[in-house]
Amino acid sequence: MIAQAPGSVRLAEPRGRWVLAAAVLGSSMALLDGTVVNVALPTIGRDLGTSLAGLQWTVTAYTLTLAGLILIGGSLGDRLGRRRIFLIGVVWFALASALCGLSLDIGMLIAARALQGIGGALLTPGSLAIIQATFFANDRPRAIGAWSGLGGVAAAIGPFLGGWIVGSAGWRWIFLLNLPLAAAVVAVTARHVPESSDPLASGKFDMAGAALAALALAGLTDALIEAPAHGAARAAVSGAVGVAAGAGFVLLERRRGRPGSPVAPMLPLDVFASRQFTAVNVVTFLVYGALGGMLFLLVLSLQVVAGFSPLAAGVSLLPATLLMLVLSSRAGALAQRIGPRWLMTAGPLVTGTGLLLATRIGPDASYVADVLPAVVLFGLGMSATVAPLTATVLASADVRHAGVASGVNNAVARAAGLLAVAGLPLAVGLTGAAYRKPALLESGFRAAMVICAGLLVAAAAASAVTIDNSVLRPEDDHPVPEPECLTCCPVSAPPLDPGRLDPALKQAPGNRD
């Protein structure tokens, strides 16, 4: 492979399109698996004879390891090479997918899903960090918009694809089909994606930090999912373990971020020095919490309450897929021109309105009258939200922390979805075999959609108050005087010799509060 300087590829170049294709295909594997499984849940439940808790663990085991380890995945990419770690993640994910497809019982499936999440933790931050580190600064918003749009399509098309596969070939094939897709990703990445890393990274890997992060999420998840079956004592112990591990994680990362620490922190807390970075991650948590709860319960409700087949339930979400395909990249470009604040305010409000309309879904629901309006508003709202949100979170962080920044944002999004899937059914009274009883599921689903809409209203308010409209301005609007660029004239790229660069210039231009 021919070496290429970081930030030196144009999106319009053939190589730029191949880089984008590799990033989209790789992240799409993880996104597809995050949604395609939802359609298969009723069938998996019947085939493997499991309760709602078993179905929740099928979803959350994957999200748990993904969210708990995604920060170390971003750090590994920054340290050892984003392309290398991305490739390892793709291969790991494919092998775990094969184990999912061969599972003999719910325990084996849950364990295989946890292994899948490890692969996702390696490949997901790498896909976005590759874009951030490879393209010219002025091309990044458009590239991220395309990545967000096509990735959003993968997430939205998952239910449709899952419904077709479950109805025609069986639920095991929703996992086995990852194998040829992974082979294509490996081939494109090995040939076209340049390697990049953080030249300033040093120290040992923070495995203790990763373990504490995973333990914190595991404790909270266990408390929420197992409380109905095992009582308040189990929930209290698990919750206490989760909270203690979370506090220990923060203290450990603070200590390891001090000068002279032999171990580099998995989460450098200085990324939160940007108020904008912190604010946009709060918005991310609210939006993806609502999204995770909605996707888990909607497809269940369409099949169990409304009587849709798996394929019909998946096809129901197709309009949202098309809207995200057409509009997401345009939203990314629009956010660069007018700023992200109002798109990130209006998008969640429109999505929340769609979720409120979804409360009309009941027995013998009409697709055109009851489902389609909710799906259309959902697609419009998410199209306006995802690309500006993603571009803003990366523009708010130092470019040399691209892997960590994308890892933090992905971890926040996955943790939000994880806690929503674990806690939302408990909050609305859905436990045990309730998902098999249409009347109980209908009532719980409606209450859950109201809660999710409330989260989206909170996200819109937070965006209106905290998001800086200037964060996505092209860096050329703020040029550094040419004489100060001592070793590398493209100021958006890392210096060729960091030691010779004036300390005042080591702050990346995109890192604005």
C-alpha positions as CSV (number, residue, x, y, z in Angstrom):
1,M,0.0,0.0,0.0
2,I,1.2,3.5,-0.9
3,A,1.4,5.7,2.2
4,Q,-0.7,8.9,2.2
5,A,-0.6,11.9,4.5
6,P,-3.6,12.2,6.9
7,G,-6.3,14.5,5.8
8,S,-5.2,14.5,2.2
9,V,-7.9,12.5,0.3
10,R,-10.7,14.2,-1.5
11,L,-14.2,12.8,-1.4
12,A,-14.6,13.3,-5.2
13,E,-11.5,11.1,-6.0
14,P,-12.0,7.4,-6.8
15,R,-9.9,6.5,-3.7
16,G,-12.1,8.8,-1.6
17,R,-15.2,6.9,-2.7
18,W,-13.6,3.6,-1.9
19,V,-12.6,4.8,1.5
20,L,-16.2,5.9,2.2
21,A,-17.5,2.6,0.8
22,A,-15.3,0.6,3.2
23,A,-16.3,2.7,6.2
24,V,-20.0,2.5,5.3
25,L,-20.0,-1.3,4.6
26,G,-18.1,-2.0,7.9
27,S,-20.3,0.1,10.1
28,S,-23.4,-1.2,8.3
29,M,-22.7,-4.7,9.6
30,A,-22.9,-3.5,13.1
31,L,-25.9,-1.2,12.4
32,L,-27.8,-4.0,10.6
33,D,-27.3,-6.4,13.4
34,G,-28.5,-3.8,15.8
35,T,-31.9,-3.6,14.0
36,V,-32.3,-6.8,12.0
37,V,-32.5,-8.9,15.1
38,N,-35.5,-7.0,16.4
39,V,-37.8,-8.4,13.7
40,A,-36.7,-11.9,14.5
41,L,-37.3,-11.6,18.3
42,P,-40.8,-13.2,18.4
43,T,-39.6,-16.1,16.2
44,I,-36.4,-16.6,18.3
45,G,-38.6,-16.5,21.4
46,R,-40.8,-19.3,20.1
47,D,-38.0,-21.4,18.6
48,L,-35.8,-21.2,21.7
49,G,-38.6,-21.0,24.3
50,T,-37.5,-17.9,26.1
51,S,-39.1,-15.2,28.1
52,L,-39.0,-11.4,27.5
53,A,-35.8,-11.3,29.6
54,G,-34.2,-13.7,27.2
55,L,-35.1,-11.5,24.3
56,Q,-33.8,-8.4,26.1
57,W,-30.5,-10.1,26.8
58,T,-30.3,-11.1,23.1
59,V,-30.3,-7.4,22.3
60,T,-28.4,-6.1,25.3
61,A,-25.6,-8.7,25.4
62,Y,-24.5,-7.3,22.0
63,T,-25.0,-3.7,23.0
64,L,-23.3,-4.2,26.4
65,T,-20.0,-5.4,25.1
66,L,-20.2,-2.9,22.2
67,A,-20.8,0.1,24.5
68,G,-18.5,-1.1,27.3
69,L,-15.5,-1.7,25.0
70,I,-16.0,0.8,22.2
71,L,-13.8,3.4,23.9
72,I,-10.9,0.9,24.0
73,G,-11.6,0.2,20.4
74,G,-11.2,3.8,19.5
75,S,-8.0,4.1,21.6
76,L,-6.6,0.9,20.0
77,G,-7.2,2.5,16.5
78,D,-5.5,5.7,17.5
79,R,-2.5,3.8,18.9
80,L,-2.0,0.8,16.6
81,G,-3.6,2.1,13.4
82,R,-7.2,2.7,12.6
83,R,-7.2,0.6,9.5
84,R,-5.6,-2.4,11.2
85,I,-8.0,-2.4,14.2
86,F,-11.0,-1.9,11.8
87,L,-10.0,-5.0,9.9
88,I,-9.6,-7.1,13.0
89,G,-13.0,-6.0,14.2
90,V,-14.6,-7.0,10.8
91,V,-13.1,-10.5,11.0
92,W,-14.0,-10.9,14.7
93,F,-17.6,-9.8,14.0
94,A,-17.9,-12.3,11.1
95,L,-16.7,-15.2,13.2
96,A,-19.1,-14.3,16.1
97,S,-22.0,-14.0,13.6
98,A,-21.3,-17.6,12.6
99,L,-21.6,-18.7,16.2
100,C,-24.9,-16.8,16.5
101,G,-26.3,-18.6,13.5
102,L,-25.3,-22.0,14.9
103,S,-26.7,-21.4,18.5
104,L,-28.5,-24.3,20.0
105,D,-30.2,-22.5,22.9
106,I,-30.8,-19.0,24.2
107,G,-27.7,-19.1,26.5
108,M,-25.4,-19.8,23.5
109,L,-27.1,-17.1,21.4
110,I,-26.6,-14.5,24.2
111,A,-22.9,-15.5,24.6
112,A,-22.3,-15.3,20.8
113,R,-24.1,-11.9,20.7
114,A,-21.7,-10.7,23.4
115,L,-18.8,-11.8,21.3
116,Q,-20.3,-9.9,18.3
117,G,-20.3,-6.8,20.4
118,I,-16.6,-7.0,20.9
119,G,-16.1,-7.1,17.1
120,G,-18.4,-4.2,16.8
121,A,-16.5,-2.2,19.4
122,L,-13.3,-2.6,17.2
123,L,-14.9,-1.8,13.9
124,T,-17.5,0.9,14.7
125,P,-15.3,3.7,16.0
126,G,-12.7,2.8,13.3
127,S,-15.1,3.4,10.4
128,L,-15.9,7.0,11.5
129,A,-12.3,7.8,12.6
130,I,-11.0,6.6,9.2
131,I,-13.2,9.3,7.5
132,Q,-12.2,12.0,10.0
133,A,-8.5,11.2,9.6
134,T,-8.4,10.5,5.8
135,F,-10.4,13.3,4.1
136,F,-9.6,17.0,3.7
137,A,-11.3,19.1,6.4
138,N,-13.8,20.7,4.0
139,D,-14.8,17.3,2.7
140,R,-15.5,15.8,6.1
141,P,-19.0,17.1,6.7
142,R,-20.1,15.8,3.3
143,A,-18.4,12.4,3.9
144,I,-19.8,12.1,7.4
145,G,-23.3,13.1,6.0
146,A,-23.0,10.3,3.4
147,W,-21.7,7.9,6.1
148,S,-24.6,8.8,8.4
149,G,-27.2,8.6,5.6
150,L,-26.1,5.3,4.3
151,G,-25.5,3.9,7.8
152,G,-28.9,5.1,8.8
153,V,-30.3,3.3,5.7
154,A,-28.6,0.1,6.9
155,A,-30.1,0.5,10.4
156,A,-33.5,1.3,8.9
157,I,-33.4,-1.5,6.3
158,G,-32.6,-4.0,8.9
159,P,-36.2,-4.7,9.9
160,F,-37.2,-5.2,6.3
161,L,-34.3,-7.4,5.5
162,G,-34.8,-9.3,8.8
163,G,-38.5,-9.9,8.1
164,W,-37.7,-11.3,4.6
165,I,-35.0,-13.5,5.9
166,V,-37.0,-14.8,8.9
167,G,-40.0,-15.6,6.7
168,S,-38.0,-17.3,3.9
169,A,-34.8,-18.8,5.3
170,G,-35.1,-18.7,9.1
171,W,-33.8,-16.4,11.8
172,R,-30.3,-18.0,11.8
173,W,-29.5,-16.5,8.4
174,I,-29.8,-13.0,9.6
175,F,-26.4,-13.7,11.3
176,L,-24.8,-16.0,8.6
177,L,-25.2,-13.4,5.9
178,N,-22.7,-11.2,7.7
179,L,-19.9,-13.6,6.4
180,P,-19.9,-12.5,2.7
181,L,-20.4,-8.9,3.6
182,A,-17.4,-9.0,5.9
183,A,-15.3,-10.6,3.1
184,A,-16.2,-7.6,0.8
185,V,-15.2,-5.1,3.6
186,V,-11.9,-6.8,4.1
187,A,-11.1,-6.7,0.4
188,V,-11.9,-3.1,-0.1
189,T,-10.2,-1.9,3.1
190,A,-7.0,-3.8,2.4
191,R,-6.7,-2.3,-1.1
192,H,-7.9,1.3,-0.7
193,V,-7.9,2.6,2.9
194,P,-4.7,4.4,4.1
195,E,-3.4,3.7,7.6
196,S,-3.6,6.5,10.2
197,S,-2.9,6.8,13.9
198,D,-2.3,9.4,16.7
199,P,1.4,10.1,16.6
200,L,1.3,11.5,20.2
201,A,-0.3,8.4,21.8
202,S,1.8,6.6,24.3
203,G,1.7,4.4,27.4
204,K,0.1,1.0,28.2
205,F,-3.4,0.2,27.2
206,D,-6.1,0.9,29.8
207,M,-7.6,-2.6,30.2
208,A,-8.7,-1.9,33.8
209,G,-10.7,1.1,32.6
210,A,-12.4,-1.0,29.9
211,A,-13.3,-3.7,32.5
212,L,-14.8,-1.1,34.8
213,A,-16.8,0.5,32.0
214,A,-18.2,-2.9,30.9
215,L,-18.9,-3.8,34.6
216,A,-20.8,-0.5,35.2
217,L,-23.1,-1.1,32.2
218,A,-23.5,-4.8,33.0
219,G,-24.5,-4.1,36.6
220,L,-27.1,-1.5,35.6
221,T,-28.5,-3.7,32.8
222,D,-28.8,-6.8,35.1
223,A,-30.6,-4.7,37.7
224,L,-33.2,-3.5,35.1
225,I,-33.8,-6.8,33.3
226,E,-33.7,-9.3,36.1
227,A,-35.5,-7.2,38.8
228,P,-39.0,-8.6,37.8
229,A,-37.8,-12.3,38.0
230,H,-35.4,-12.1,41.0
231,G,-36.8,-9.2,43.1
232,A,-35.5,-6.0,44.6
233,A,-32.5,-7.5,46.4
234,R,-30.9,-8.7,43.1
235,A,-31.6,-5.4,41.5
236,A,-30.1,-3.5,44.4
237,V,-26.9,-5.5,44.4
238,S,-26.5,-5.3,40.6
239,G,-27.3,-1.6,40.5
240,A,-24.8,-0.9,43.4
241,V,-22.1,-2.8,41.6
242,G,-22.8,-0.8,38.4
243,V,-22.8,2.5,40.1
244,A,-19.6,1.7,42.0
245,A,-17.8,0.5,38.9
246,G,-18.9,3.7,37.1
247,A,-17.5,5.9,39.8
248,G,-14.3,3.8,39.9
249,F,-14.0,4.2,36.1
250,V,-14.1,8.0,36.3
251,L,-11.6,8.2,39.2
252,L,-9.2,5.8,37.4
253,E,-9.4,7.7,34.1
254,R,-8.7,11.0,35.9
255,R,-5.6,9.5,37.6
256,R,-4.3,8.0,34.4
257,G,-4.7,11.3,32.6
258,R,-2.2,13.0,34.8
259,P,1.3,13.7,33.4
260,G,3.7,10.8,34.0
261,S,1.1,8.1,34.2
262,P,2.5,4.8,32.7
263,V,-0.9,3.9,31.4
264,A,-2.8,6.0,28.8
265,P,-6.4,6.6,29.8
266,M,-9.0,4.8,27.7
267,L,-11.1,8.0,28.0
268,P,-8.9,11.1,28.1
269,L,-11.1,13.4,30.2
270,D,-9.6,16.4,28.4
271,V,-11.9,15.7,25.4
272,F,-14.7,17.0,27.7
273,A,-12.8,20.4,28.0
274,S,-14.9,21.3,25.0
275,R,-18.4,22.3,26.3
276,Q,-19.7,21.7,22.8
277,F,-18.4,18.1,22.8
278,T,-20.1,17.5,26.2
279,A,-23.4,19.1,25.2
280,V,-23.7,17.1,21.9
281,N,-23.1,13.9,23.8
282,V,-26.0,14.7,26.1
283,V,-28.2,15.2,23.0
284,T,-26.9,11.9,21.7
285,F,-27.8,10.1,24.8
286,L,-31.4,11.4,24.7
287,V,-31.9,10.8,21.0
288,Y,-30.5,7.3,20.9
289,G,-32.2,6.3,24.2
290,A,-35.6,7.1,22.5
291,L,-34.5,5.4,19.3
292,G,-33.4,2.2,21.0
293,G,-36.6,1.8,23.0
294,M,-38.7,2.5,20.0
295,L,-37.0,0.0,17.7
296,F,-37.1,-2.8,20.3
297,L,-40.8,-2.4,21.0
298,L,-42.3,-1.2,17.6
299,V,-41.6,-4.3,15.6
300,L,-42.8,-6.6,18.5
301,S,-46.0,-4.5,18.6
302,L,-46.6,-4.7,14.9
303,Q,-46.3,-8.5,14.9
304,V,-48.0,-9.4,18.2
305,V,-50.6,-6.6,18.6
306,A,-51.4,-5.6,15.0
307,G,-50.9,-9.1,13.5
308,F,-48.3,-8.2,10.9
309,S,-46.0,-10.9,9.5
310,P,-42.3,-10.5,10.0
311,L,-41.9,-9.3,6.4
312,A,-44.8,-6.9,6.6
313,A,-43.5,-5.5,9.9
314,G,-40.1,-4.9,8.2
315,V,-41.6,-3.4,5.1
316,S,-43.5,-1.0,7.3
317,L,-40.3,0.9,8.0
318,L,-39.2,1.2,4.4
319,P,-40.4,4.8,4.0
320,A,-38.1,5.9,6.8
321,T,-35.3,4.1,5.0
322,L,-35.9,6.0,1.7
323,L,-36.2,9.3,3.5
324,M,-32.9,8.8,5.3
325,L,-31.2,7.7,2.0
326,V,-32.3,10.9,0.2
327,L,-32.1,13.5,3.0
328,S,-29.3,12.6,5.4
329,S,-26.3,13.7,3.3
330,R,-28.2,16.9,2.4
331,A,-28.8,17.5,6.1
332,G,-25.0,17.2,6.6
333,A,-24.3,19.8,3.9
334,L,-27.1,22.1,5.1
335,A,-25.7,22.0,8.6
336,Q,-22.3,23.1,7.3
337,R,-24.0,26.1,5.7
338,I,-26.5,27.3,8.3
339,G,-25.1,25.6,11.4
340,P,-26.3,22.4,13.2
341,R,-28.4,24.0,16.0
342,W,-31.8,24.2,14.4
343,L,-31.6,21.0,12.5
344,M,-30.7,19.2,15.8
345,T,-33.7,21.0,17.4
346,A,-36.3,20.4,14.8
347,G,-35.2,16.8,14.0
348,P,-36.0,15.3,17.5
349,L,-39.3,17.2,17.7
350,V,-40.4,15.8,14.4
351,T,-39.3,12.3,15.4
352,G,-41.1,12.6,18.7
353,T,-44.3,13.6,16.9
354,G,-43.9,10.4,14.9
355,L,-43.6,8.3,18.0
356,L,-46.7,9.9,19.5
357,L,-48.6,9.0,16.3
358,A,-47.3,5.4,16.7
359,T,-49.5,5.1,19.8
360,R,-52.4,4.6,17.5
361,I,-51.2,1.2,16.5
362,G,-53.5,-1.5,17.9
363,P,-55.3,-4.7,16.8
364,D,-56.0,-4.8,13.1
365,A,-54.2,-1.5,12.6
366,S,-54.3,0.0,9.1
367,Y,-50.8,0.5,7.7
368,V,-51.8,3.7,5.7
369,A,-53.8,5.3,8.5
370,D,-52.0,4.2,11.6
371,V,-48.4,3.2,10.8
372,L,-47.3,5.2,7.7
373,P,-47.7,8.7,9.2
374,A,-45.6,7.7,12.2
375,V,-42.9,6.1,10.0
376,V,-42.7,9.1,7.7
377,L,-42.3,11.6,10.5
378,F,-39.7,9.3,12.2
379,G,-37.7,9.2,8.9
380,L,-37.9,12.9,8.4
381,G,-36.8,13.7,12.0
382,M,-33.9,11.3,12.1
383,S,-32.7,12.5,8.6
384,A,-32.4,16.0,10.0
385,T,-30.7,14.9,13.2
386,V,-28.1,12.2,12.7
387,A,-25.7,13.8,10.2
388,P,-25.5,17.2,11.9
389,L,-25.1,15.5,15.3
390,T,-22.3,13.2,14.2
391,A,-20.5,16.0,12.4
392,T,-20.8,18.3,15.4
393,V,-19.4,15.9,17.9
394,L,-16.3,15.3,15.8
395,A,-15.8,18.9,14.9
396,S,-15.9,19.6,18.7
397,A,-12.9,17.3,19.4
398,D,-9.2,17.5,18.6
399,V,-8.6,15.7,15.3
400,R,-5.8,13.6,16.9
401,H,-8.5,12.2,19.2
402,A,-10.7,11.2,16.3
403,G,-10.9,7.6,17.4
404,V,-11.5,8.5,21.0
405,A,-14.1,11.1,20.1
406,S,-16.1,8.8,17.8
407,G,-15.7,6.1,20.4
408,V,-17.2,8.3,23.2
409,N,-20.1,9.3,21.0
410,N,-20.7,5.7,19.9
411,A,-20.5,4.5,23.5
412,V,-23.0,7.1,24.6
413,A,-25.4,6.2,21.8
414,R,-25.1,2.4,22.5
415,A,-25.3,2.9,26.3
416,A,-28.5,4.9,25.8
417,G,-30.0,2.2,23.7
418,L,-28.9,-0.5,26.1
419,L,-30.4,1.2,29.1
420,A,-33.6,1.9,27.2
421,V,-34.1,-1.7,26.1
422,A,-33.3,-2.9,29.6
423,G,-35.4,-0.3,31.5
424,L,-38.3,0.7,29.3
425,P,-40.2,-2.6,29.5
426,L,-39.9,-2.6,33.3
427,A,-41.1,1.1,33.4
428,V,-44.2,0.3,31.5
429,G,-45.0,-3.1,33.1
430,L,-43.8,-5.5,30.4
431,T,-42.2,-8.5,32.0
432,G,-42.1,-12.3,31.7
433,A,-44.2,-13.6,28.8
434,A,-46.1,-10.3,28.5
435,Y,-44.8,-9.8,24.9
436,R,-46.9,-12.8,23.8
437,K,-50.2,-11.2,25.1
438,P,-51.5,-8.5,22.6
439,A,-53.5,-6.5,25.2
440,L,-50.6,-6.2,27.6
441,L,-48.1,-5.4,24.9
442,E,-50.4,-2.8,23.4
443,S,-50.8,-0.9,26.6
444,G,-47.1,-1.1,27.5
445,F,-46.1,0.0,23.9
446,R,-48.2,3.1,24.1
447,A,-46.8,4.2,27.4
448,A,-43.3,3.5,26.1
449,M,-43.8,5.7,23.0
450,V,-44.9,8.6,25.2
451,I,-41.7,8.2,27.3
452,C,-39.5,8.1,24.2
453,A,-41.2,11.2,22.8
454,G,-40.5,13.0,26.1
455,L,-36.8,12.1,25.7
456,L,-36.8,13.6,22.2
457,V,-38.4,16.8,23.4
458,A,-35.6,17.1,26.0
459,A,-33.0,16.5,23.2
460,A,-34.5,19.3,21.2
461,A,-34.4,21.7,24.1
462,A,-30.8,20.8,24.9
463,S,-29.8,21.4,21.2
464,A,-31.5,24.8,21.1
465,V,-29.8,26.0,24.2
466,T,-26.3,24.4,23.9
467,I,-25.3,23.8,20.3
468,D,-23.0,26.4,18.8
469,N,-24.0,27.2,15.2
470,S,-20.5,28.1,14.2
471,V,-18.9,24.7,15.0
472,L,-19.1,23.3,11.5
473,R,-17.8,26.4,9.7
474,P,-15.1,25.3,7.2
475,E,-11.6,25.6,8.7
476,D,-10.6,27.8,5.7
477,D,-12.8,30.5,7.3
478,H,-10.2,30.6,10.2
479,P,-6.8,30.4,8.4
480,V,-3.6,30.2,10.4
481,P,-1.0,32.7,9.1
482,E,1.2,30.9,6.7
483,P,4.6,31.8,8.4
484,E,3.5,30.0,11.6
485,C,3.0,26.7,9.8
486,L,6.6,25.6,10.5
487,T,6.5,22.0,9.2
488,C,3.3,21.3,7.3
489,C,1.5,23.8,5.2
490,P,-2.0,22.2,5.2
491,V,-3.0,23.4,8.7
492,S,-5.8,20.9,9.0
493,A,-3.4,18.0,8.9
494,P,-1.2,16.8,11.9
495,P,2.3,18.3,11.8
496,L,5.0,16.1,10.2
497,D,7.2,16.9,13.2
498,P,5.1,17.6,16.3
499,G,8.2,18.7,18.3
500,R,8.9,21.7,16.0
501,L,5.3,23.0,16.0
502,D,4.6,26.1,18.1
503,P,2.5,25.0,21.2
504,A,-0.1,27.5,20.3
505,L,-0.8,25.7,17.1
506,K,-1.2,22.2,18.6
507,Q,-4.9,22.9,19.2
508,A,-6.8,21.5,16.2
509,P,-8.8,24.3,14.4
510,G,-11.9,22.2,14.6
511,N,-11.8,22.1,18.4
512,R,-14.0,25.1,19.3
513,D,-16.3,25.4,22.2
